[in-house]
Amino acid sequence: MNDPATIRRLYGRSQGHRLRKGQSELVEATLPALSVPDTGPLDARTLFGEDRPLQLEIGFGAGEHLAAQATTDPATGFIGCEPFLNGVVGALSHIRDGALTNVRLHMGDALDVIERLPDASLDRVYLLHPDPWRKARHAKRRMVNNGPLDAIAAKLKRGAEFRLGTDDPTYCRWAMMVMNTRADFVWQAQRPRDFLERPADWPETRYERKARRQGREVWYFRYLRV
């Protein structure tokens, strides 16, 4: 098994455009109360003060999918991990506007959080439109690699779901190749259209809309932990 602790830098830059005053104030006033603790073991009680189902999104972008899932399922605790500060600001805005109390955020590497959760503690993990790292020499940085997947598999409950979405053909082929070698995940597609049609409970992200506008296909993968 690959050690996921040795596989880092699975994302690119951490900040884009400069924050406006209101955005900076939102980060300063709201993020500390919603942040995942920096150290120590994590579980639902630590994060939300009570036992509840947990789901985790790796790289939540601007947070629209994370917020939509949290709104639909208020009894579940959602953990969002995103290294990009401007994305965290977007998520904070959605959380504020939706008065959401069931979301916790980590601005950094998702594996730092995943590794601290108990085994078999997650009901679902989302990896939507990850950085494709298109160059062959960067392939080891992709989240869909055996090291990160070993960590994800360990934390998912039996029968829990791993969702992967991408609009990048290289990443699509890579993901299919890697996932098809694993015995701990079973692909749920029963017919070709199953990974071409977005499930009803899979809220659209801005990355999907952008891909569609630019004429690119989007692929939706659903795997069960077995």
GUMARNU-512455 format. One line per 3 residues: their letters; for each residue y, z, x of N, C-alpha, C. Coordinates in pm, 1 decimal. Each point is the difference from the previous one (the first is absolute). Layout:
residues N
a> Y,Z,X,Y,Z,X,Y,Z,X ~ ...;
END
This chain:
residues 226
mnd> -120.8,0.0,84.2,120.8,0.0,-84.2,124.6,0.0,86.8 ~ 95.0,-82.2,-33.4,125.9,1.5,71.7,79.2,123.0,-36.6 ~ 69.7,55.5,96.9,83.2,117.4,-25.2,133.8,-46.5,-53.5;
pat> 33.9,28.2,-127.8,126.8,-48.6,-54.7,120.2,59.7,68.6 ~ -19.7,114.7,66.6,113.2,63.0,67.6,48.7,-84.5,116.9 ~ -88.5,-90.0,51.1,39.7,-84.2,112.4,60.8,-131.2,-45.6;
irr> 1.5,-24.6,-130.6,50.7,-126.8,-52.7,132.2,26.8,-69.9 ~ 106.6,-26.3,67.8,130.3,30.5,-54.1,89.2,-122.6,8.2 ~ 124.2,17.6,-44.1,97.1,-108.5,-4.0,-53.2,-114.1,-85.0;
lyg> -32.6,33.7,-125.7,-51.4,-98.5,-94.0,111.6,-59.6,-84.4 ~ 124.9,25.8,38.9,114.2,-50.8,-73.4,106.2,-45.6,98.7 ~ 102.2,-66.7,-51.4,105.5,-51.3,85.9,118.2,94.9,11.5;
rsq> 118.5,-51.6,-22.1,120.7,80.1,14.5,3.8,111.7,-103.1 ~ 82.5,102.1,25.3,5.5,114.3,-90.7,130.3,8.0,-78.1 ~ 97.5,-82.8,30.4,124.8,0.0,-75.1,60.7,-138.0,-0.3;
ghr> 58.8,-37.7,-114.0,64.3,-129.2,-11.5,150.4,16.3,-7.2 ~ 59.0,-38.6,-115.0,144.6,8.3,-11.4,45.3,145.5,-5.0 ~ 122.4,21.9,38.9,57.2,135.1,3.2,12.6,54.1,-142.0;
lrk> -29.4,128.5,-15.9,6.1,59.8,-132.5,144.1,19.5,-45.2 ~ 20.7,-20.7,-129.7,129.0,31.9,-58.7,12.3,151.2,-17.3 ~ 120.0,47.6,-28.7,23.4,143.5,-9.7,-89.1,63.6,-106.2;
gqs> -9.0,-63.1,-117.7,-81.8,55.1,-107.1,-147.1,5.4,37.4 ~ -45.6,-99.5,75.2,-139.1,-1.4,43.3,-25.5,110.5,101.4 ~ 90.7,18.3,91.5,-14.5,107.2,99.0,-2.1,136.4,-67.5;
elv> 84.5,17.2,-100.3,3.2,126.7,-72.2,-130.2,23.1,-76.2 ~ -58.4,-107.2,-53.3,-126.7,11.6,-71.1,-110.2,45.3,95.5 ~ -1.0,-57.5,118.9,-99.8,39.5,99.5,17.8,146.7,37.2;
eat> 122.6,39.5,25.3,25.6,137.3,44.6,-28.6,102.3,-109.4 ~ 29.0,-34.3,-124.4,-13.0,96.7,-108.1,-138.8,5.1,-61.5 ~ -69.7,-112.7,0.7,-124.9,-9.6,-75.5,-124.7,-7.0,86.0;
lpa> 5.8,-71.2,110.5,-120.4,-21.5,79.6,-65.0,128.4,50.8 ~ 76.4,99.0,47.7,-66.7,121.3,51.2,-92.7,66.8,-101.0 ~ 40.6,4.1,-126.1,-82.2,67.3,-101.7,-124.2,-79.7,-35.8;
lsv> 2.7,-130.9,24.5,-112.4,-86.0,-37.6,-87.4,-39.0,117.7 ~ 36.8,41.5,119.1,-71.3,-44.1,118.8,-132.7,73.5,16.7 ~ -99.9,-73.9,43.1,-127.3,59.6,39.4,25.0,89.5,121.4;
pdt> -55.2,120.8,4.2,18.5,85.2,118.0,-39.4,-71.1,127.9 ~ 70.8,30.3,108.0,-22.4,-69.9,126.4,-130.4,38.4,67.2 ~ -46.6,120.8,-24.6,-120.7,47.4,67.9,-90.3,73.4,-99.0;
gpl> -124.0,20.1,42.4,-93.3,79.0,-77.7,-82.8,-81.2,-97.1 ~ -108.1,59.6,-49.3,-85.4,-68.2,-98.0,76.2,-28.6,-129.0 ~ -42.5,-103.3,-69.6,64.4,-40.3,-124.7,-103.1,-6.9,-111.0;
dar> 40.5,39.0,-119.6,-80.6,-22.1,-120.0,93.7,3.7,-119.3 ~ -55.3,-16.2,-119.8,84.0,-6.0,-119.3,78.4,129.1,-19.6 ~ -63.6,111.8,27.4,68.9,127.8,-20.4,115.5,15.9,98.2;
tlf> -19.5,-41.9,124.2,107.2,7.3,99.0,117.4,-88.9,-39.1 ~ -29.8,-117.8,-49.9,103.8,-98.5,-29.0,66.0,19.9,-135.2 ~ -79.9,42.9,-101.2,50.9,5.2,-137.1,-13.3,136.7,-66.3;
ged> -53.8,96.1,72.6,-9.6,135.3,-52.7,-115.3,23.8,-94.6 ~ -85.7,-100.0,-17.3,-114.1,13.1,-89.9,-102.4,-107.0,33.3 ~ -123.1,21.8,-44.0,-102.6,-102.3,17.4,24.2,-114.1,-98.1;
rpl> -5.2,-121.0,48.5,16.7,-118.6,-83.6,-54.8,-120.5,76.4 ~ -30.4,-109.3,-70.2,-43.9,-121.1,70.5,108.6,-49.5,94.2 ~ -42.6,-66.0,106.7,93.6,-50.6,99.4,-21.5,-149.2,24.1;
qle> 110.9,-72.0,10.3,-2.3,-139.6,41.4,101.3,-17.1,112.2 ~ -22.5,-99.8,84.7,85.7,-19.7,116.9,31.5,-147.5,17.4 ~ 127.1,-28.1,26.0,41.1,-138.1,28.3,46.7,-10.7,144.1;
igf> -56.5,-96.5,71.5,33.8,-25.0,139.2,105.6,-109.7,4.7 ~ 118.5,33.2,50.3,107.1,-99.0,8.6,48.6,-42.2,-136.3 ~ 76.8,85.9,-66.6,35.7,-25.3,-140.5,121.2,-89.8,-18.5;
gag> 52.2,-57.6,108.0,112.9,-92.0,-14.9,121.6,70.4,-57.1 ~ 53.3,-50.6,-110.5,115.0,63.0,-64.5,-40.8,103.1,-104.5 ~ -130.8,22.1,-16.4,-46.3,107.5,-85.7,-17.5,-33.6,-145.9;
ehl> 16.4,-127.1,-38.3,-9.3,-31.7,-142.7,-142.5,15.7,-53.2 ~ -98.2,-39.8,80.3,-139.5,16.9,-43.7,-36.8,147.0,-4.6 ~ 36.1,74.2,102.3,-28.5,143.9,4.9,59.5,71.5,-120.0;
aaq> 126.0,-29.5,-31.7,67.1,65.0,-112.8,-63.7,-39.5,-132.7 ~ -38.5,-126.5,-12.5,-61.2,-45.7,-124.4,-133.8,69.3,-23.0 ~ -79.9,13.2,104.3,-127.7,68.6,-14.2,21.1,147.5,-33.5;
att> 96.9,62.9,64.4,27.6,141.2,-25.2,51.3,22.2,-141.8 ~ 76.9,-94.0,-51.1,49.9,10.4,-137.0,-113.4,-12.2,-100.5 ~ -92.0,-90.3,26.4,-111.9,-24.3,-91.1,-98.2,116.0,-2.7;
dpa> -14.9,69.2,114.0,-101.8,104.8,13.1,62.4,128.8,52.9 ~ 74.9,72.6,-83.3,71.7,118.7,47.4,-89.9,116.2,41.5 ~ -126.4,-1.1,-40.7,-91.9,108.2,37.0,-56.5,-17.4,140.7;
tgf> 20.6,-116.5,58.4,-48.9,-28.5,134.6,111.7,18.7,101.1 ~ -34.5,51.3,116.1,95.4,10.8,108.7,-5.3,-123.5,86.9 ~ 115.6,-57.9,30.1,8.1,-121.9,78.8,66.0,28.3,134.7;
igc> -63.6,-46.5,104.6,52.2,13.5,135.5,38.7,-139.0,48.3 ~ 125.4,-17.8,36.8,46.8,-128.0,50.2,37.2,10.0,146.3 ~ -49.7,-91.5,80.5,27.2,-1.2,143.8,69.4,-130.6,36.7;
epf> 112.5,11.7,66.2,79.9,-117.9,32.6,86.0,31.5,122.6 ~ -12.4,-76.0,108.8,79.9,27.2,119.2,141.9,-53.7,-6.8 ~ 26.6,-86.5,-97.2,127.6,-71.4,-9.4,100.3,82.8,-81.1;
lng> 106.5,46.5,62.8,95.0,89.4,-65.2,58.5,-61.1,-126.2 ~ 34.8,-127.5,3.0,58.7,-61.8,-118.3,-98.0,-4.2,-115.8 ~ -130.2,-11.8,30.3,-100.5,8.4,-104.1,-7.7,138.6,-60.1;
vvg> 9.4,101.4,83.5,-1.0,138.3,-48.6,118.0,24.1,-93.1 ~ 115.2,-55.2,34.9,117.8,12.4,-87.5,-28.5,-63.9,-135.1 ~ -63.8,-115.6,-0.2,-34.8,-64.1,-126.4,-91.0,86.3,-83.5;
als> -100.3,60.1,63.2,-91.5,87.9,-73.2,73.4,121.7,-55.3 ~ 89.1,57.7,79.4,75.7,115.7,-47.1,83.9,-35.3,-122.6 ~ 54.8,-119.3,-2.0,78.1,-43.0,-116.1,-87.7,-9.5,-124.2;
hir> -120.0,-56.8,14.1,-92.1,-9.8,-113.2,-42.7,138.9,-47.9 ~ -26.4,88.6,94.0,-41.5,136.5,-36.0,111.5,71.5,-74.2 ~ 121.4,-14.7,48.6,115.8,61.4,-66.6,20.6,-58.1,-139.4;
dga> 0.0,-130.7,-9.3,27.1,-64.1,-128.1,-108.3,27.2,-102.8 ~ -123.6,17.1,46.9,-110.3,26.7,-91.9,-30.4,146.9,-18.1 ~ 78.6,86.2,67.6,-22.6,145.4,-5.7,-146.7,33.0,29.3;
ltn> -53.7,-63.1,102.5,-140.5,16.8,34.4,-20.6,125.9,83.5 ~ -99.7,76.7,-37.2,-31.1,123.3,72.8,-136.1,-6.6,68.4 ~ -68.7,-111.2,-12.2,-136.8,-11.3,51.2,-12.3,-95.5,118.0;
vrl> 107.1,-8.6,80.9,0.1,-87.6,116.6,44.2,79.4,122.9 ~ -70.7,-20.8,110.1,38.9,55.0,129.0,5.3,-115.0,99.5 ~ 92.8,7.1,95.3,25.1,-111.0,91.0,-18.5,42.0,145.5;
hmg> -48.1,-93.8,76.7,-10.2,18.4,145.4,64.0,-120.2,66.4 ~ 106.7,23.7,76.0,65.9,-109.4,70.8,-62.1,-9.5,139.0 ~ -103.0,-81.9,9.0,-70.5,-14.0,126.3,-135.8,-63.5,-21.6;
dal> -88.0,19.8,94.8,-132.6,-59.2,2.8,-88.8,63.1,-107.0 ~ -57.3,-82.3,-86.3,-86.2,50.5,-106.6,-122.2,72.1,54.3 ~ -51.1,-42.8,115.5,-118.7,63.8,55.2,25.4,145.5,37.0;
dvi> 125.2,33.6,31.1,33.3,139.6,29.2,-23.5,89.3,-121.2 ~ 17.7,-55.5,-118.4,-24.2,74.2,-124.1,-147.4,-6.9,-38.9 ~ -56.0,-118.8,5.4,-139.4,-19.4,-41.6,-93.7,91.9,77.4;
erl> 21.1,11.0,129.2,-89.2,80.1,83.0,5.2,148.5,-32.7 ~ 106.4,45.1,-64.8,15.4,143.0,-29.7,-48.5,36.8,-140.3 ~ -39.3,-97.3,-77.4,-52.5,26.0,-133.1,-148.1,35.1,7.5;
pda> -51.6,76.0,-97.4,-143.8,28.4,-0.8,-79.8,-127.0,-23.6 ~ -121.2,-2.2,52.0,-88.7,-111.2,-30.2,-24.6,-6.1,-150.1 ~ -18.4,-120.4,-50.4,-29.5,-23.9,-142.0,102.8,65.6,-92.2;
sld> 128.4,-17.2,33.0,106.1,62.1,-80.1,87.3,-100.8,-73.9 ~ -12.3,-129.0,31.2,88.0,-100.4,-59.5,-72.4,-81.1,-107.1 ~ 68.9,-24.3,-111.4,-55.0,-80.9,-108.4,32.0,-147.5,15.3;
rvy> 104.2,-30.4,76.4,34.7,-140.1,22.2,93.0,-9.4,120.8 ~ -14.9,-108.5,74.6,90.2,-31.9,110.6,50.7,-142.1,-20.1 ~ 131.2,-18.1,16.3,63.0,-131.1,-14.7,50.1,-47.8,136.5;
llh> -26.1,-125.0,30.7,55.7,-66.4,117.7,49.1,-136.5,-47.5 ~ 127.5,-7.7,-33.4,54.2,-118.9,-64.8,95.7,-72.1,94.1 ~ -33.4,-123.4,30.0,82.0,-87.1,84.4,33.2,65.1,134.7;
pdp> -103.9,41.0,72.9,24.8,59.1,132.1,50.6,-103.8,98.3 ~ 60.0,47.2,107.8,43.8,-88.8,107.1,-120.7,-80.0,47.8 ~ 5.4,-134.4,-5.2,-118.9,-79.6,34.5,-30.0,-8.0,149.2;
wrk> 98.9,31.4,84.1,-20.5,-12.8,144.7,-75.7,-130.7,27.6 ~ 65.6,-112.7,-23.1,-65.6,-130.9,-3.3,-57.4,-44.3,134.5 ~ 60.5,42.0,110.6,-49.7,-44.9,129.6,-133.6,66.7,31.4;
arh> -91.3,-78.8,57.7,-134.4,50.9,27.5,2.8,123.9,88.9 ~ 93.2,4.6,93.8,3.2,113.8,91.5,46.7,128.5,-69.1 ~ 56.3,-14.6,-121.1,45.4,116.6,-75.5,-98.5,40.4,-109.2;
akr> -113.9,-67.6,-7.5,-94.3,26.0,-109.5,-44.0,145.9,-4.7 ~ -9.0,66.1,114.8,-44.6,138.9,3.5,99.8,94.1,-67.7 ~ 122.7,-48.4,-25.6,100.1,83.5,-65.0,-9.8,-3.6,-152.6;
rmv> -81.7,-88.9,-52.7,-11.9,-10.1,-145.4,-67.8,124.8,-56.2 ~ 47.6,44.3,-115.2,-59.2,117.0,-62.7,-144.2,-26.5,-41.1 ~ -29.6,-124.4,-38.0,-138.6,-33.4,-32.4,-74.2,-26.6,130.7;
nng> -40.0,107.4,62.1,-84.6,2.6,118.0,-91.3,120.8,-14.3 ~ -107.4,0.8,72.8,-100.1,103.3,-22.7,49.4,141.4,26.8 ~ 90.5,18.2,96.7,51.8,134.4,24.6,72.2,57.9,-120.9;
pld> 107.1,-65.5,-47.8,67.0,48.4,-120.2,-90.8,3.1,-122.7 ~ -87.5,-98.7,-13.1,-89.0,-2.5,-116.4,-99.8,114.4,2.9 ~ -44.2,40.4,117.7,-86.7,116.7,10.0,71.9,123.7,-54.7;
aia> 126.8,14.9,36.9,77.8,114.5,-46.9,19.1,-4.4,-151.0 ~ 33.1,-117.4,-53.0,19.6,-14.8,-144.5,-129.0,28.3,-74.5 ~ -111.3,-54.9,48.2,-128.4,20.0,-66.1,-37.9,147.5,-4.6;
akl> 28.3,71.3,107.8,-35.8,142.0,4.8,76.0,81.5,-104.1 ~ 122.1,-39.4,-31.9,83.2,78.6,-91.2,-14.4,-41.7,-146.1 ~ -57.1,-117.3,-25.2,-21.5,-43.6,-137.8,-124.6,66.9,-58.4;
krg> 8.9,37.7,-126.7,-117.0,50.9,-70.4,-100.1,-113.0,-21.0 ~ -123.5,35.7,-20.8,-99.3,-100.1,-38.0,41.0,-61.7,-133.8 ~ 0.4,-131.4,-7.0,42.2,-68.6,-120.9,148.8,-19.3,-10.7;
aef> 77.1,51.4,97.2,145.2,-20.0,1.0,31.9,-141.6,46.1 ~ 125.2,-38.2,-17.5,37.7,-140.1,19.8,98.4,-18.2,114.2 ~ -22.5,-104.6,77.1,93.0,-45.8,102.4,54.9,-134.6,-44.3;
rlg> 132.4,-7.1,-17.7,63.8,-123.7,-44.0,79.6,-61.1,113.4 ~ -20.2,-129.4,19.3,69.3,-74.6,104.0,62.7,-123.6,-61.8 ~ 127.7,-20.8,25.0,69.1,-119.7,-46.3,68.5,-69.1,115.9;
tdd> -6.5,-132.4,4.6,67.9,-74.0,106.3,34.3,-140.2,-48.4 ~ 104.5,-55.6,56.4,35.5,-139.3,-25.3,-8.7,-80.5,128.7 ~ -61.1,59.2,103.4,-10.9,-65.8,128.5,-142.2,-54.3,18.0;
pty> -16.7,-132.0,14.4,-135.0,-57.6,10.9,-80.4,55.1,117.1 ~ 68.7,23.4,112.8,-70.8,54.8,116.4,-54.3,138.3,-29.9 ~ 83.9,82.3,-62.5,-44.2,136.6,-32.0,-109.7,-2.5,-105.7;
crw> 10.5,-91.3,-93.7,-103.0,-12.7,-103.5,-135.4,-29.1,63.0 ~ -4.1,-98.6,88.5,-126.6,-35.2,65.3,-50.6,113.8,87.7 ~ 93.1,63.8,71.9,-37.6,111.5,86.9,-58.0,115.1,-81.8;
amm> 66.7,34.3,-108.9,-45.3,111.3,-83.4,-138.7,-28.0,-57.2 ~ -21.5,-120.7,-47.8,-131.0,-33.4,-53.8,-108.2,10.2,107.6 ~ 31.8,-45.1,120.5,-96.4,6.0,109.4,-34.7,144.1,35.6;
vmn> 104.5,84.6,15.1,-22.8,138.7,39.9,-68.6,79.3,-110.7 ~ 50.0,-13.5,-122.7,-54.5,79.1,-109.6,-144.5,-38.8,-31.4 ~ -33.9,-127.0,20.0,-136.0,-44.6,-29.3,-102.7,52.8,98.8;
tra> 45.5,56.2,111.8,-93.3,59.0,96.7,-26.9,147.4,-27.4 ~ 71.3,58.0,-96.1,-9.8,144.5,-23.5,-93.1,29.9,-117.1 ~ -86.3,97.8,22.8,-93.9,40.5,-104.4,55.8,109.1,-89.3;
dfv> 115.8,55.8,36.4,55.6,111.7,-77.5,101.3,-45.1,-104.9 ~ 25.6,-130.0,-9.4,88.2,-54.6,-102.9,-70.0,-116.9,-69.1 ~ 14.7,-6.6,-130.3,-56.0,-110.4,-77.8,112.7,-72.0,-71.2;
wqa> 11.7,-130.0,24.0,102.9,-82.6,-62.1,-31.0,-14.0,-149.3 ~ 101.7,17.8,-84.3,-19.9,0.7,-143.9,15.9,-136.4,-66.4 ~ 32.0,-103.0,76.6,17.5,-133.9,-58.8,-132.5,-51.8,-53.9;
qrp> 0.6,-44.1,-124.8,-118.4,-57.7,-62.8,10.4,-151.6,-13.2 ~ 122.3,-51.7,8.8,23.8,-143.6,-13.5,121.8,-35.4,84.3 ~ 18.3,-125.2,37.5,109.0,-36.4,89.3,137.8,44.9,-49.0;
rdf> 21.7,-3.3,-131.0,132.4,35.1,-52.0,31.4,148.3,16.2 ~ -102.3,82.0,24.2,22.2,144.4,5.0,91.1,42.4,113.2 ~ 6.5,-76.4,109.8,92.6,40.0,106.1,121.9,-92.0,6.5;
ler> 15.0,-81.6,-105.7,119.6,-82.8,-13.5,89.5,46.6,-114.0 ~ -52.5,86.0,-85.6,76.0,51.6,-114.1,28.3,148.2,19.5 ~ 125.7,38.4,-12.9,38.6,140.2,17.1,-50.1,81.8,-118.3;
pad> -75.5,108.8,25.2,-46.8,84.7,-109.3,116.8,59.0,-79.0 ~ -25.0,31.3,-125.1,106.2,49.4,-88.9,60.3,130.6,50.7 ~ -79.5,81.9,68.0,50.8,128.9,48.0,45.0,-7.2,146.1;
wpe> 37.1,-119.4,43.7,48.0,-23.4,136.7,143.4,-51.6,-11.0 ~ 99.9,87.1,-2.3,138.7,-44.7,-17.3,42.7,-98.8,108.5 ~ 75.3,-99.1,-41.2,47.9,-101.1,93.8,101.5,60.2,96.3;
try> -5.4,-41.4,125.9,96.1,44.1,99.2,100.7,-111.1,28.3 ~ 107.9,36.9,64.3,100.7,-100.4,34.9,-55.2,-100.4,100.4 ~ -95.0,42.9,83.2,-61.8,-92.6,94.8,-78.8,-107.8,-73.5;
erk> -68.7,39.4,-106.9,-72.0,-98.9,-80.4,95.6,-100.0,-62.7 ~ 107.0,50.2,-59.1,96.8,-89.5,-63.8,58.2,-97.7,101.1 ~ 31.0,50.5,117.9,54.8,-86.5,104.9,-102.6,-105.4,40.0;
arr> -125.9,41.7,14.8,-104.7,-95.3,37.1,-14.6,-109.3,-105.9 ~ 2.0,39.8,-126.3,-12.6,-97.5,-109.0,117.4,-97.6,1.7 ~ 120.9,53.4,18.6,118.1,-87.0,3.4,-10.2,-102.7,111.8;
qgr> -61.2,39.6,109.4,-11.4,-88.0,115.4,-127.1,-84.5,-3.6 ~ -71.0,7.7,-112.6,-115.9,-85.8,-18.9,-126.8,46.0,68.5 ~ -8.7,127.0,38.3,-117.7,51.0,67.6,-94.9,66.8,-99.7;
evw> -126.2,-7.8,29.3,-101.4,67.6,-81.4,-4.0,147.8,37.7 ~ -41.5,82.4,-95.0,-19.7,143.3,25.2,-144.9,33.1,-32.4 ~ -62.1,80.0,87.2,-140.0,38.4,-19.1,-9.3,150.2,-23.9;
yfr> -85.4,38.0,-95.6,-16.1,138.9,-40.9,-145.6,41.6,23.0 ~ -19.4,96.9,86.8,-134.8,46.6,32.3,-19.7,143.0,-49.8 ~ -112.1,23.8,-65.4,-36.5,134.2,-46.3,-139.0,33.6,52.7;
ylr> -7.2,109.0,75.2,-126.4,44.6,57.2,-30.5,142.1,-46.8 ~ -127.0,26.6,-29.7,-43.9,134.6,-32.5,-64.8,63.5,122.7 ~ 28.3,127.0,19.0,-63.7,77.4,106.4,-139.8,39.5,-47.2;
v> -102.4,-35.9,77.6,-138.6,27.6,-40.1,-66.9,87.4,105.1;
END
